[in-house]
Amino acid sequence: MAGLNAPIVYHTVTGHTKRAAEDIADGLRREGVSAHLQAADEIATWNVADVALVLVGSPCHAGSVALRAGIPGTIRSLLSKLGPSALAGKLGGAFSVHCAYGGHRAERAIEKHIASRGAIQRDDRPAGV
């Protein structure tokens, strides 16, 4: 993974999702990846031309994002700015921070959205999760 450029885009309400993004970035950096954090609400134009891996994170408060198709408006708005093949050939993944339930819905909804933009995904989750 050394030499890869990887933005970690996140939306946070309480700061917990940012903390998770920081921890993910630290782990990737230990593997030689150039990981950098980007708050979704601070990105005016998202240039993904030079990235190899895109990670998108969101909070999930008591399953509330299920009411909005699983993706907070900030993340949905940012992803909708990407063209249909903007992530073609790039690795993509999602993470969520939650305390009870619904996090898997948020992750799957984000993954579906980035896959529709061409991202390559790897799914190692057990069946039913």
Buried (B, 14 or more C-beta within 10 A) or exposed (E): EEEBBBBBBBBBEEEBBBEBBBEBBEEBEEEEBBBBBBBBBEBEEBEBEEBBBBBBBBBBBEBEBBEEEBBBEBBBBBBEEBEEEBBEEBBBBBBBBBEEEBBBBBBBBBBBBBEEBBBBEEEEEEEEE
